[in-house]
Amino acid sequence: MEDFLEFLDFKNGSYKTGNISISLLARIFPSFIFYCKLLPIVFKASSSAKRARYGNAEWAKSSFDVLCTLESVGIEIEITGIDYFKNLDTPCIFIGNHMSTLETFVLPVIIQPFRDVTFVVKKSLVEYPVFKHVMRSRDPIIVTRTNPRDDFKSVMEGGIQRLKSGKSIVIFPQTTRTVTFNSEEFNTIGIKLAHRANVPIVPVALKTDAWGNGKILKDFGKIDPTKKVYFAFGEPLYIKDRGTEEHLITIEFITKKLRQWGCDLVDGS
């Protein structure tokens, strides 16, 4: 892994947004100001990626810039549990709920300074104008979400290949991102990959609805600074037998955190 400094000031495996001065315009028009600042970050990253000059450090830096931009319009961010994966001596699979576009942009600055990582992503993300160059440069595992059998094969074969090369993987085992967590829609593909590759999983609970889903363009919704952003990482789990117990522990970890943060859960979750 490339040797570069941490971008966030973690203390005891945690990070919290400090005291930041918010401009009057950002207070009045947080969404407008945020997207005005976000677009140059994305275009710069895309340009570098097109020229094959966008490596791990650049990816983490872009992610850091997005996090700072979120904070600059008043969004408070709290991250806990970094030490659970920071010192692992093996690649791992991060398995978490998927709530908004925010986690795709922010997770790299949390994880990449400590271990190489990529995502399992839907095909549309590597076809998205401008952003596709960034995503393709990260060697993601691509799924269609239309053919479960082919997607399973892609994740198993591509996942094992990347894990063997030392790269960790982020998987969101839900059919779509949603602010309401439904454990019945949380599949076991990450568990199965971890079992086959003999690597641990790291549960991830997140609350990122401060970046809303848009009505016209789903990735560009309302930015709401009244909603705090949370990322929580759990203890690594090695998969035993069929992974049923580890799957339930992951769901329990996520649901417990979401309840603490005041999120909606489907009955039974």
VOPAGU-2260 file (C-alpha; in pm, 1 decimal, decimal comma):
REM VOPAGU-2260
SITE   aa  ch    i         X         Y         Z
SITE  MET   A    0       0,0       0,0       0,0
SITE  GLU   A    1     116,5     352,1     -73,2
SITE  ASP   A    2     262,0     532,3     225,9
SITE  PHE   A    3      75,1     854,5     291,1
SITE  LEU   A    4     -47,9    1043,3     591,5
SITE  GLU   A    5    -390,4    1008,2     745,9
SITE  PHE   A    6    -615,3    1293,5     638,4
SITE  LEU   A    7    -843,1    1278,8     941,3
SITE  ASP   A    8    -734,5    1335,5    1299,3
SITE  PHE   A    9    -845,6    1011,8    1463,5
SITE  LYS   A   10    -827,7     990,4    1841,5
SITE  ASN   A   11    -873,5     645,2    1997,0
SITE  GLY   A   12   -1009,6     520,4    1665,9
SITE  SER   A   13   -1268,9     798,8    1641,1
SITE  TYR   A   14   -1325,6    1126,7    1460,8
SITE  LYS   A   15   -1573,9    1406,6    1519,6
SITE  THR   A   16   -1628,0    1729,0    1332,8
SITE  GLY   A   17   -1475,5    2016,1    1526,7
SITE  ASN   A   18   -1577,3    2378,7    1548,3
SITE  ILE   A   19   -1613,0    2507,6    1192,2
SITE  SER   A   20   -1721,7    2852,8    1083,9
SITE  ILE   A   21   -2018,2    2825,8     846,5
SITE  SER   A   22   -2072,2    3109,8     600,4
SITE  LEU   A   23   -2408,6    3286,0     584,4
SITE  LEU   A   24   -2465,0    3163,1     228,0
SITE  ALA   A   25   -2393,7    2804,1     331,9
SITE  ARG   A   26   -2644,3    2835,0     615,8
SITE  ILE   A   27   -2913,1    2968,1     382,5
SITE  PHE   A   28   -2835,0    2756,9      72,2
SITE  PRO   A   29   -2646,6    2446,4     190,8
SITE  SER   A   30   -2734,6    2231,6    -111,8
SITE  PHE   A   31   -2638,3    2497,7    -366,6
SITE  ILE   A   32   -2308,8    2579,6    -195,7
SITE  PHE   A   33   -2222,3    2213,2    -146,6
SITE  TYR   A   34   -2273,9    2116,4    -509,7
SITE  CYS   A   35   -2089,3    2426,0    -630,5
SITE  LYS   A   36   -1789,3    2305,8    -428,2
SITE  LEU   A   37   -1835,9    1936,8    -511,0
SITE  LEU   A   38   -1831,0    1966,1    -888,7
SITE  PRO   A   39   -1473,8    2102,9    -914,3
SITE  ILE   A   40   -1352,6    1818,8    -688,9
SITE  VAL   A   41   -1515,7    1559,0    -912,9
SITE  PHE   A   42   -1396,5    1720,5   -1238,2
SITE  LYS   A   43   -1039,3    1746,6   -1109,2
SITE  ALA   A   44   -1041,7    1382,8    -999,4
SITE  SER   A   45   -1192,5    1272,3   -1329,5
SITE  SER   A   46    -930,0    1461,9   -1528,2
SITE  SER   A   47    -649,5    1299,4   -1328,9
SITE  ALA   A   48    -805,6     955,0   -1366,3
SITE  LYS   A   49    -836,6     995,9   -1744,6
SITE  ARG   A   50    -461,9    1067,3   -1754,8
SITE  ALA   A   51    -384,3     768,5   -1529,7
SITE  ARG   A   52    -262,4    1001,4   -1255,9
SITE  TYR   A   53    -522,7     913,6    -997,0
SITE  GLY   A   54    -384,2     670,7    -742,6
SITE  ASN   A   55    -476,4     571,8    -389,6
SITE  ALA   A   56    -344,7     890,1    -228,5
SITE  GLU   A   57    -531,3    1108,9    -478,9
SITE  TRP   A   58    -850,3     913,3    -418,0
SITE  ALA   A   59    -820,7     959,5     -42,3
SITE  LYS   A   60    -747,8    1329,4     -91,2
SITE  SER   A   61   -1056,3    1378,6    -311,0
SITE  SER   A   62   -1265,1    1196,3     -52,1
SITE  PHE   A   63   -1120,2    1416,8     221,2
SITE  ASP   A   64   -1210,6    1726,0      18,9
SITE  VAL   A   65   -1570,3    1604,1      -9,9
SITE  LEU   A   66   -1587,6    1540,4     364,7
SITE  CYS   A   67   -1454,7    1889,9     434,8
SITE  THR   A   68   -1707,2    2033,8     191,1
SITE  LEU   A   69   -1989,7    1859,7     376,2
SITE  GLU   A   70   -1861,7    2003,7     702,3
SITE  SER   A   71   -1827,7    2348,6     545,7
SITE  VAL   A   72   -2205,8    2366,2     493,0
SITE  GLY   A   73   -2279,6    2259,6     849,6
SITE  ILE   A   74   -2294,0    1879,3     841,6
SITE  GLU   A   75   -2147,7    1718,4    1152,1
SITE  ILE   A   76   -1969,1    1383,5    1101,9
SITE  GLU   A   77   -1881,3    1118,6    1359,2
SITE  ILE   A   78   -1667,8     810,6    1284,1
SITE  THR   A   79   -1596,1     531,6    1532,8
SITE  GLY   A   80   -1426,9     190,9    1537,1
SITE  ILE   A   81   -1128,5     262,4    1309,5
SITE  ASP   A   82    -898,3      50,3    1526,1
SITE  TYR   A   83   -1105,0    -259,4    1448,2
SITE  PHE   A   84    -967,3    -273,6    1093,4
SITE  LYS   A   85    -665,6     -41,8    1109,2
SITE  ASN   A   86    -420,9    -305,7    1228,5
SITE  LEU   A   87    -558,2    -616,1    1058,8
SITE  ASP   A   88    -283,4    -824,5     900,8
SITE  THR   A   89    -507,7    -937,2     615,8
SITE  PRO   A   90    -746,6    -778,8     364,8
SITE  CYS   A   91   -1107,7    -773,6     476,9
SITE  ILE   A   92   -1460,0    -723,0     350,1
SITE  PHE   A   93   -1653,4    -425,3     482,6
SITE  ILE   A   94   -2024,8    -510,7     493,4
SITE  GLY   A   95   -2268,8    -229,8     563,3
SITE  ASN   A   96   -2605,2     -74,4     498,4
SITE  HIS   A   97   -2639,1     165,4     206,4
SITE  MET   A   98   -2825,5     490,5     266,7
SITE  SER   A   99   -2706,2     756,1      20,9
SITE  THR   A  100   -2439,5     875,0    -221,7
SITE  LEU   A  101   -2243,3    1016,8      69,1
SITE  GLU   A  102   -2077,0     692,2     177,5
SITE  THR   A  103   -1938,9     626,0    -169,6
SITE  PHE   A  104   -1762,4     962,1    -157,2
SITE  VAL   A  105   -1650,8     958,4     207,6
SITE  LEU   A  106   -1552,3     597,4     285,7
SITE  PRO   A  107   -1225,7     620,0      87,4
SITE  VAL   A  108   -1073,7     880,3     319,2
SITE  ILE   A  109   -1171,8     668,9     619,4
SITE  ILE   A  110   -1037,4     334,9     492,0
SITE  GLN   A  111    -774,0     394,6     221,7
SITE  PRO   A  112    -509,5     554,5     448,5
SITE  PHE   A  113    -493,9     223,7     636,6
SITE  ARG   A  114    -555,4     -38,9     369,4
SITE  ASP   A  115    -610,3     -56,6      -5,5
SITE  VAL   A  116    -978,6     -83,1     -80,3
SITE  THR   A  117   -1230,9     -92,5    -362,0
SITE  PHE   A  118   -1608,5    -126,3    -394,9
SITE  VAL   A  119   -1864,6    -359,3    -541,6
SITE  VAL   A  120   -2060,1    -115,6    -760,3
SITE  LYS   A  121   -2353,7    -125,9    -995,6
SITE  LYS   A  122   -2271,3     -93,3   -1364,2
SITE  SER   A  123   -2428,6     251,6   -1394,2
SITE  LEU   A  124   -2157,8     402,6   -1171,3
SITE  VAL   A  125   -1884,3     315,1   -1420,3
SITE  GLU   A  126   -2095,2     465,6   -1699,6
SITE  TYR   A  127   -2185,8     787,2   -1514,7
SITE  PRO   A  128   -2065,8    1101,7   -1696,7
SITE  VAL   A  129   -1737,3    1237,2   -1557,7
SITE  PHE   A  130   -1745,5    1023,4   -1241,0
SITE  LYS   A  131   -1699,0     704,1   -1445,4
SITE  HIS   A  132   -1328,6     776,3   -1492,6
SITE  VAL   A  133   -1275,7     796,5   -1117,5
SITE  MET   A  134   -1470,4     479,5   -1047,6
SITE  ARG   A  135   -1299,8     277,4   -1321,1
SITE  SER   A  136    -957,4     377,8   -1190,4
SITE  ARG   A  137   -1038,8     210,4    -857,0
SITE  ASP   A  138   -1063,4    -140,2   -1007,3
SITE  PRO   A  139   -1417,6    -199,3    -875,1
SITE  ILE   A  140   -1618,5    -519,0    -896,6
SITE  ILE   A  141   -1908,6    -443,3   -1128,4
SITE  VAL   A  142   -2258,1    -590,9   -1094,1
SITE  THR   A  143   -2566,1    -536,6   -1309,1
SITE  ARG   A  144   -2838,8    -584,2   -1046,0
SITE  THR   A  145   -3041,4    -751,0   -1324,6
SITE  ASN   A  146   -2887,7   -1100,8   -1335,0
SITE  PRO   A  147   -2827,3   -1240,1    -984,2
SITE  ARG   A  148   -2638,9   -1545,2   -1108,9
SITE  ASP   A  149   -2391,8   -1343,2   -1316,7
SITE  ASP   A  150   -2353,2   -1087,5   -1036,1
SITE  PHE   A  151   -2274,4   -1362,8    -786,6
SITE  LYS   A  152   -2007,6   -1502,6   -1020,0
SITE  SER   A  153   -1859,1   -1155,6   -1072,4
SITE  VAL   A  154   -1837,0   -1089,6    -699,2
SITE  MET   A  155   -1690,1   -1430,9    -615,6
SITE  GLU   A  156   -1430,7   -1438,5    -892,0
SITE  GLY   A  157   -1344,8   -1069,5    -889,3
SITE  GLY   A  158   -1353,8   -1051,1    -511,4
SITE  ILE   A  159   -1115,2   -1340,8    -456,9
SITE  GLN   A  160    -877,8   -1197,0    -715,2
SITE  ARG   A  161    -866,8    -858,3    -546,1
SITE  LEU   A  162    -843,8    -998,2    -195,0
SITE  LYS   A  163    -550,8   -1217,2    -297,9
SITE  SER   A  164    -376,4    -906,3    -429,2
SITE  GLY   A  165    -415,5    -747,4     -84,8
SITE  LYS   A  166    -710,4    -521,7    -161,2
SITE  SER   A  167   -1006,8    -500,3      78,0
SITE  ILE   A  168   -1363,1    -466,5     -51,5
SITE  VAL   A  169   -1670,0    -263,8      46,5
SITE  ILE   A  170   -2000,8    -440,5     -15,6
SITE  PHE   A  171   -2351,8    -303,1      41,1
SITE  PRO   A  172   -2569,4    -619,4      36,5
SITE  GLN   A  173   -2897,9    -443,5     -39,8
SITE  THR   A  174   -3094,4    -422,7    -361,6
SITE  THR   A  175   -3096,8     -43,7    -340,6
SITE  ARG   A  176   -2991,4     233,5    -106,2
SITE  THR   A  177   -3258,3     337,3     140,6
SITE  VAL   A  178   -3294,5     537,3     461,5
SITE  THR   A  179   -3511,3     261,2     611,6
SITE  PHE   A  180   -3316,5     -52,9     694,6
SITE  ASN   A  181   -3480,6    -387,4     619,1
SITE  SER   A  182   -3275,0    -684,8     736,8
SITE  GLU   A  183   -3467,3    -919,8     507,1
SITE  GLU   A  184   -3320,5    -738,3     205,7
SITE  PHE   A  185   -2967,2    -763,5     344,3
SITE  ASN   A  186   -2821,0   -1059,3     155,2
SITE  THR   A  187   -2522,9   -1280,1     240,5
SITE  ILE   A  188   -2301,3   -1230,1     -64,8
SITE  GLY   A  189   -2029,2   -1060,6     141,2
SITE  ILE   A  190   -2036,4   -1343,3     395,0
SITE  LYS   A  191   -2000,2   -1602,9     118,4
SITE  LEU   A  192   -1708,9   -1417,6     -38,7
SITE  ALA   A  193   -1531,8   -1386,5     296,5
SITE  HIS   A  194   -1577,5   -1759,1     359,7
SITE  ARG   A  195   -1435,6   -1856,8      21,0
SITE  ALA   A  196   -1141,8   -1616,3      50,1
SITE  ASN   A  197   -1080,7   -1692,3     419,3
SITE  VAL   A  198   -1071,6   -1326,1     517,8
SITE  PRO   A  199   -1259,7   -1145,8     797,0
SITE  ILE   A  200   -1560,1    -923,0     753,8
SITE  VAL   A  201   -1591,7    -586,2     925,8
SITE  PRO   A  202   -1951,9    -473,8     993,6
SITE  VAL   A  203   -2025,6    -111,6     904,5
SITE  ALA   A  204   -2327,9      83,6    1023,1
SITE  LEU   A  205   -2388,1     423,6     871,2
SITE  LYS   A  206   -2636,2     706,9     877,0
SITE  THR   A  207   -2586,0     936,2     580,3
SITE  ASP   A  208   -2930,4    1075,2     501,6
SITE  ALA   A  209   -2791,8    1428,8     531,2
SITE  TRP   A  210   -2723,7    1379,0     159,8
SITE  GLY   A  211   -3071,4    1304,4      30,8
SITE  ASN   A  212   -3177,7    1111,6    -277,0
SITE  GLY   A  213   -3287,3    1341,1    -558,8
SITE  LYS   A  214   -3622,9    1325,1    -733,6
SITE  ILE   A  215   -3481,4    1383,0   -1083,1
SITE  LEU   A  216   -3119,0    1275,4   -1037,7
SITE  LYS   A  217   -3103,3    1027,1    -751,0
SITE  ASP   A  218   -2740,0    1108,0    -668,5
SITE  PHE   A  219   -2803,1    1480,3    -630,0
SITE  GLY   A  220   -3057,5    1529,6    -355,9
SITE  LYS   A  221   -3105,5    1784,0     -81,8
SITE  ILE   A  222   -2822,2    1850,7     162,3
SITE  ASP   A  223   -2964,0    1875,0     514,3
SITE  PRO   A  224   -2719,8    1999,8     782,8
SITE  THR   A  225   -2972,7    1927,7    1058,3
SITE  LYS   A  226   -2898,9    1556,5    1014,0
SITE  LYS   A  227   -2578,7    1426,8    1167,3
SITE  VAL   A  228   -2369,3    1174,0     972,0
SITE  TYR   A  229   -2242,9     859,7    1146,4
SITE  PHE   A  230   -2002,4     582,5    1047,0
SITE  ALA   A  231   -1942,6     296,7    1293,5
SITE  PHE   A  232   -1712,5      -0,8    1232,2
SITE  GLY   A  233   -1751,2    -322,3    1429,2
SITE  GLU   A  234   -1516,0    -598,5    1538,6
SITE  PRO   A  235   -1376,6    -822,7    1261,2
SITE  LEU   A  236   -1549,3   -1158,1    1223,9
SITE  TYR   A  237   -1410,3   -1472,6    1063,6
SITE  ILE   A  238   -1671,0   -1688,0     895,0
SITE  LYS   A  239   -1744,2   -2025,9    1047,6
SITE  ASP   A  240   -1960,5   -2297,7     893,5
SITE  ARG   A  241   -2211,1   -2130,1     657,2
SITE  GLY   A  242   -2175,2   -1785,9     812,2
SITE  THR   A  243   -2527,2   -1769,1     954,8
SITE  GLU   A  244   -2407,9   -1651,0    1294,2
SITE  GLU   A  245   -2178,5   -1385,1    1148,5
SITE  HIS   A  246   -2457,9   -1260,0     922,5
SITE  LEU   A  247   -2688,5   -1219,9    1221,2
SITE  ILE   A  248   -2416,1   -1045,4    1423,5
SITE  THR   A  249   -2363,2    -799,1    1137,5
SITE  ILE   A  250   -2734,9    -723,5    1113,4
SITE  GLU   A  251   -2758,5    -686,6    1490,9
SITE  PHE   A  252   -2464,3    -444,2    1491,9
SITE  ILE   A  253   -2620,5    -230,0    1218,9
SITE  THR   A  254   -2970,2    -226,7    1366,2
SITE  LYS   A  255   -2841,6    -144,2    1714,9
SITE  LYS   A  256   -2647,9     155,1    1582,6
SITE  LEU   A  257   -2935,7     275,5    1366,5
SITE  ARG   A  258   -3168,6     264,6    1665,0
SITE  GLN   A  259   -2918,8     467,5    1868,0
SITE  TRP   A  260   -2909,0     723,3    1587,9
SITE  GLY   A  261   -3289,0     744,4    1562,3
SITE  CYS   A  262   -3324,7     579,8    1221,5
SITE  ASP   A  263   -3632,3     403,8    1088,5
SITE  LEU   A  264   -3626,8      24,1    1072,9
SITE  VAL   A  265   -3864,7    -215,1     903,6
SITE  ASP   A  266   -4059,2    -412,4    1165,2
SITE  GLY   A  267   -3859,8    -720,5    1259,5
SITE  SER   A  268   -3521,0    -563,8    1188,4
